[in-house]
């Protein structure tokens, strides 16, 4: 008659400890299970990927997953919406700064800027010739107001011209022309402010003398700009073949 040995610990009998599956045994079981499923699908002619996709689509776990043989329904007369184009991405350096303009971009921007600048200059010269051709008895206040408004319009017009990628030498000249017109606004505004209220209103007195000095300096600056313009025109022809 055989006897069983039991361990006694702390007054309680303990059963012998059971040994569980090792990690290698668990992996081996999974491999055997997967191999059996694969061999069974080959033997029965089942496409496992397709069957899995159908099961997921029908269960609703994955949205918009097309099932084999099922096409998207489109209402009659309704065309599929075209995909929106991706917005253009500005080219930037590795540090996030915009790339410098290409020579072609500089040339195009400079020629356009120069064309607009010349147009403003030519229109200004023509308008001032009309004003100076007025009869001698023309109202002085009206004449000064017209000169001020002309300078104001030209300064604002020059400020609206696009300056991106413009040749720095040509841009600097444009800035000088605009500042000259802004100075003209101040000159003629001062003249209007110090005019007398007499019927034959004139710019007289000490303030009038200061104004005439400022007006003379303004005309001298115009002569300098005229010489500068000739140099810029030669530069544009030589560098950009622009007239």
Kinemage of the C-alpha trace (Angstrom):
@kinemage 1
@onewidth
@group {chain A} dominant
@subgroup {mainchain}
@vectorlist {calphas} color= white
{ca unk a 1} P 0.000 0.000 0.000
{ca unk a 2} L 1.484 3.227 -1.171
{ca unk a 3} L 1.448 6.322 0.910
{ca unk a 4} L 1.341 9.950 -0.270
{ca unk a 5} L 3.594 12.460 1.311
{ca unk a 6} L 2.142 15.880 2.058
{ca unk a 7} L 4.088 18.865 3.238
{ca unk a 8} L 2.828 20.600 6.301
{ca unk a 9} L 3.524 24.296 6.683
{ca unk a 10} L 2.077 26.635 9.236
{ca unk a 11} L -0.427 23.946 10.236
{ca unk a 12} L -1.888 23.568 6.691
{ca unk a 13} L -1.245 20.832 4.210
{ca unk a 14} L 0.107 22.046 0.894
{ca unk a 15} L -0.323 20.316 -2.423
{ca unk a 16} L 2.627 19.807 -4.738
{ca unk a 17} L 3.194 22.891 -6.960
{ca unk a 18} L 2.117 22.576 -10.604
{ca unk a 19} L 4.535 23.623 -13.387
{ca unk a 20} L 3.046 25.986 -16.040
{ca unk a 21} L 3.900 26.407 -19.737
{ca unk a 22} L 7.234 28.012 -20.528
{ca unk a 23} L 7.539 30.901 -22.972
{ca unk a 24} L 9.024 28.696 -25.677
{ca unk a 25} L 6.190 26.221 -25.336
{ca unk a 26} L 3.635 29.055 -25.646
{ca unk a 27} L 5.296 30.392 -28.826
{ca unk a 28} L 5.457 26.901 -30.267
{ca unk a 29} L 1.728 26.439 -29.675
{ca unk a 30} L 0.921 29.747 -31.444
{ca unk a 31} L 3.122 28.805 -34.396
{ca unk a 32} L 1.435 25.423 -34.651
{ca unk a 33} L -1.991 27.067 -34.524
{ca unk a 34} L -1.096 29.612 -37.233
{ca unk a 35} L 0.391 26.944 -39.439
{ca unk a 36} L -2.695 24.812 -39.065
{ca unk a 37} L -4.963 27.695 -40.073
{ca unk a 38} L -2.798 28.486 -43.091
{ca unk a 39} L -2.694 24.875 -44.263
{ca unk a 40} L -6.439 24.578 -43.753
{ca unk a 41} L -7.134 27.690 -45.827
{ca unk a 42} L -4.941 26.395 -48.665
{ca unk a 43} L -6.650 23.008 -48.543
{ca unk a 44} L -10.138 24.528 -48.523
{ca unk a 45} L -9.313 27.306 -51.034
{ca unk a 46} L -10.070 30.243 -48.681
{ca unk a 47} L -8.472 33.686 -49.258
{ca unk a 48} L -7.696 34.776 -45.704
{ca unk a 49} L -6.895 38.503 -46.424
{ca unk a 50} L -10.100 38.983 -48.421
{ca unk a 51} L -12.180 37.168 -45.848
{ca unk a 52} L -10.685 39.329 -43.084
{ca unk a 53} L -11.465 42.563 -44.957
{ca unk a 54} L -15.064 41.497 -45.532
{ca unk a 55} L -15.480 40.619 -41.874
{ca unk a 56} L -14.086 43.957 -40.683
{ca unk a 57} L -16.162 45.958 -43.177
{ca unk a 58} L -19.401 44.190 -42.302
{ca unk a 59} L -18.777 44.505 -38.562
{ca unk a 60} L -18.328 48.304 -38.839
{ca unk a 61} L -15.006 48.271 -36.991
{ca unk a 62} L -13.320 50.047 -39.925
{ca unk a 63} L -15.278 52.765 -41.763
{ca unk a 64} L -15.229 53.278 -45.516
{ca unk a 65} L -13.483 49.962 -46.160
{ca unk a 66} L -14.704 48.757 -49.571
{ca unk a 67} L -15.959 45.229 -49.829
{ca unk a 68} L -15.056 43.246 -52.925
{ca unk a 69} L -17.702 43.695 -55.609
{ca unk a 70} L -19.212 46.767 -53.885
{ca unk a 71} L -18.870 50.185 -55.520
{ca unk a 72} L -19.653 53.665 -54.192
{ca unk a 73} L -23.134 54.846 -55.084
{ca unk a 74} L -23.277 58.185 -56.962
{ca unk a 75} L -26.521 60.054 -57.462
{ca unk a 76} L -27.645 60.491 -61.091
{ca unk a 77} L -26.293 63.677 -62.594
{ca unk a 78} L -23.856 64.149 -59.708
{ca unk a 79} L -20.225 64.071 -60.669
{ca unk a 80} L -17.526 63.067 -58.275
{ca unk a 81} L -16.000 66.118 -56.642
{ca unk a 82} L -12.446 66.646 -57.883
{ca unk a 83} L -9.753 66.666 -55.297
{ca unk a 84} L -8.740 70.156 -54.271
{ca unk a 85} L -5.251 71.191 -55.373
{ca unk a 86} L -2.709 71.431 -52.640
{ca unk a 87} L -1.733 74.987 -51.778
{ca unk a 88} L 1.605 76.130 -53.036
{ca unk a 89} L 4.308 75.918 -50.423
{ca unk a 90} L 6.665 78.851 -50.258
{ca unk a 91} L 10.235 77.766 -50.691
{ca unk a 92} L 12.238 78.488 -47.592
{ca unk a 93} L 15.720 77.821 -46.321
{ca unk a 94} L 16.526 75.375 -43.560
{ca unk a 95} L 16.209 78.238 -41.078
{ca unk a 96} L 12.659 79.114 -42.204
{ca unk a 97} L 13.647 82.222 -44.161
{ca unk a 98} L 12.331 82.811 -47.701
{ca unk a 99} L 14.747 82.012 -50.479
{ca unk a 100} L 16.227 85.023 -52.306
{ca unk a 101} L 14.571 85.931 -55.632
{ca unk a 102} L 16.017 84.508 -58.821
{ca unk a 103} L 17.641 86.750 -61.451
{ca unk a 104} L 14.564 86.313 -63.638
{ca unk a 105} L 12.287 87.474 -60.817
{ca unk a 106} L 14.514 90.497 -60.115
{ca unk a 107} L 14.534 91.449 -63.791
{ca unk a 108} L 10.751 91.218 -64.173
{ca unk a 109} L 10.036 93.113 -60.942
{ca unk a 110} L 12.562 95.859 -61.737
{ca unk a 111} L 11.279 96.440 -65.264
{ca unk a 112} L 7.688 96.681 -64.016
{ca unk a 113} L 8.689 99.067 -61.214
{ca unk a 114} L 10.672 101.259 -63.594
{ca unk a 115} L 7.798 101.397 -66.063
{ca unk a 116} L 5.363 102.602 -63.386
{ca unk a 117} L 7.887 105.088 -62.011
{ca unk a 118} L 8.494 106.620 -65.430
{ca unk a 119} L 4.763 106.905 -66.006
{ca unk a 120} L 4.306 108.886 -62.778
{ca unk a 121} L 7.245 111.173 -63.618
{ca unk a 122} L 6.025 111.885 -67.145
{ca unk a 123} L 2.468 112.604 -66.011
{ca unk a 124} L 3.768 114.918 -63.296
{ca unk a 125} L 5.907 116.917 -65.741
{ca unk a 126} L 2.970 117.288 -68.145
{ca unk a 127} L 0.615 118.415 -65.372
{ca unk a 128} L 3.048 121.022 -64.052
{ca unk a 129} L 3.576 122.410 -67.537
{ca unk a 130} L -0.174 122.998 -67.787
{ca unk a 131} L -0.216 124.755 -64.428
{ca unk a 132} L 2.687 127.055 -65.222
{ca unk a 133} L 1.106 127.940 -68.591
{ca unk a 134} L -1.853 129.563 -66.828
{ca unk a 135} L -2.372 133.341 -67.322
{ca unk a 136} L -0.523 135.719 -65.003
{ca unk a 137} L -3.722 136.806 -63.288
{ca unk a 138} L -4.528 133.273 -62.172
{ca unk a 139} L -5.585 133.002 -58.547
{ca unk a 140} L -2.448 132.340 -56.502
{ca unk a 141} L -4.284 130.282 -53.876
{ca unk a 142} L -5.776 128.034 -56.557
{ca unk a 143} L -2.359 127.576 -58.156
{ca unk a 144} L -0.675 126.629 -54.864
{ca unk a 145} L -3.536 124.253 -54.005
{ca unk a 146} L -3.215 122.544 -57.384
{ca unk a 147} L 0.543 122.100 -56.908
{ca unk a 148} L 0.020 120.623 -53.476
{ca unk a 149} L -2.642 118.199 -54.688
{ca unk a 150} L -0.448 117.124 -57.593
{ca unk a 151} L 2.440 116.289 -55.272
{ca unk a 152} L 0.062 114.468 -52.943
{ca unk a 153} L -1.353 112.304 -55.736
{ca unk a 154} L 2.110 111.430 -57.036
{ca unk a 155} L 3.422 110.509 -53.593
{ca unk a 156} L 0.453 108.237 -52.960
{ca unk a 157} L 0.743 106.676 -56.419
{ca unk a 158} L 4.416 105.878 -55.936
{ca unk a 159} L 3.631 104.300 -52.580
{ca unk a 160} L 1.300 101.791 -54.247
{ca unk a 161} L 3.894 100.422 -56.683
{ca unk a 162} L 5.075 96.889 -55.856
{ca unk a 163} L 8.687 96.866 -54.621
{ca unk a 164} L 9.365 93.168 -53.929
{ca unk a 165} L 12.506 91.827 -55.674
{ca unk a 166} L 13.243 95.229 -57.283
{ca unk a 167} L 16.864 96.095 -58.000
{ca unk a 168} L 18.106 98.096 -54.960
{ca unk a 169} L 19.663 100.808 -57.145
{ca unk a 170} L 16.425 101.433 -59.034
{ca unk a 171} L 14.358 101.168 -55.851
{ca unk a 172} L 16.526 103.783 -54.129
{ca unk a 173} L 15.843 106.238 -56.940
{ca unk a 174} L 12.117 105.595 -56.677
{ca unk a 175} L 12.255 106.310 -52.955
{ca unk a 176} L 14.030 109.612 -53.652
{ca unk a 177} L 11.329 110.637 -56.115
{ca unk a 178} L 8.583 109.810 -53.648
{ca unk a 179} L 10.275 111.778 -50.862
{ca unk a 180} L 10.627 114.738 -53.219
{ca unk a 181} L 6.881 114.727 -53.812
{ca unk a 182} L 6.235 114.427 -50.084
{ca unk a 183} L 8.479 117.454 -49.601
{ca unk a 184} L 6.472 119.292 -52.254
{ca unk a 185} L 3.278 118.686 -50.288
{ca unk a 186} L 4.884 120.324 -47.250
{ca unk a 187} L 6.276 123.252 -49.256
{ca unk a 188} L 2.966 124.225 -50.823
{ca unk a 189} L 0.988 123.534 -47.670
{ca unk a 190} L 3.216 126.042 -45.857
{ca unk a 191} L 2.637 128.553 -48.636
{ca unk a 192} L -1.120 128.196 -48.254
{ca unk a 193} L -0.840 128.609 -44.498
{ca unk a 194} L 1.037 131.945 -44.612
{ca unk a 195} L -0.878 133.624 -47.402
{ca unk a 196} L -2.536 136.921 -46.554
{ca unk a 197} L -6.284 137.367 -46.757
{ca unk a 198} L -6.042 140.406 -49.023
{ca unk a 199} L -7.768 140.359 -52.419
{ca unk a 200} L -4.300 140.222 -54.043
{ca unk a 201} L -3.096 137.505 -51.727
{ca unk a 202} L 0.618 136.863 -51.800
{ca unk a 203} L 3.196 134.957 -49.790
{ca unk a 204} L 4.872 137.898 -48.079
{ca unk a 205} L 6.650 138.802 -44.867
{ca unk a 206} L 9.391 136.916 -43.021
{ca unk a 207} L 7.530 133.624 -43.363
{ca unk a 208} L 7.166 134.272 -47.062
{ca unk a 209} L 10.911 134.706 -47.424
{ca unk a 210} L 11.510 131.392 -45.660
{ca unk a 211} L 8.987 129.734 -47.942
{ca unk a 212} L 10.681 131.063 -51.075
{ca unk a 213} L 13.968 129.648 -49.827
{ca unk a 214} L 12.337 126.254 -49.272
{ca unk a 215} L 10.718 126.391 -52.718
{ca unk a 216} L 14.086 127.209 -54.309
{ca unk a 217} L 15.715 124.261 -52.559
{ca unk a 218} L 12.868 122.038 -53.731
{ca unk a 219} L 13.497 123.058 -57.363
{ca unk a 220} L 17.223 122.358 -56.967
{ca unk a 221} L 16.418 118.878 -55.698
{ca unk a 222} L 14.311 118.367 -58.807
{ca unk a 223} L 17.330 119.169 -60.986
{ca unk a 224} L 19.381 116.583 -59.110
{ca unk a 225} L 16.659 114.000 -59.595
{ca unk a 226} L 16.540 114.766 -63.325
{ca unk a 227} L 20.282 114.036 -63.622
{ca unk a 228} L 19.865 110.927 -61.511
{ca unk a 229} L 17.036 109.749 -63.725
{ca unk a 230} L 19.286 109.885 -66.798
{ca unk a 231} L 21.825 107.677 -65.017
{ca unk a 232} L 19.161 105.169 -63.994
{ca unk a 233} L 17.776 105.039 -67.529
{ca unk a 234} L 21.240 104.150 -68.840
{ca unk a 235} L 21.580 101.518 -66.112
{ca unk a 236} L 18.217 99.954 -67.009
{ca unk a 237} L 19.146 99.733 -70.688
{ca unk a 238} L 22.531 98.200 -69.942
{ca unk a 239} L 21.415 95.755 -67.205
{ca unk a 240} L 17.856 94.819 -68.171
{ca unk a 241} L 17.584 95.962 -71.795
{ca unk a 242} L 14.673 98.173 -70.718
{ca unk a 243} L 13.866 101.469 -72.392
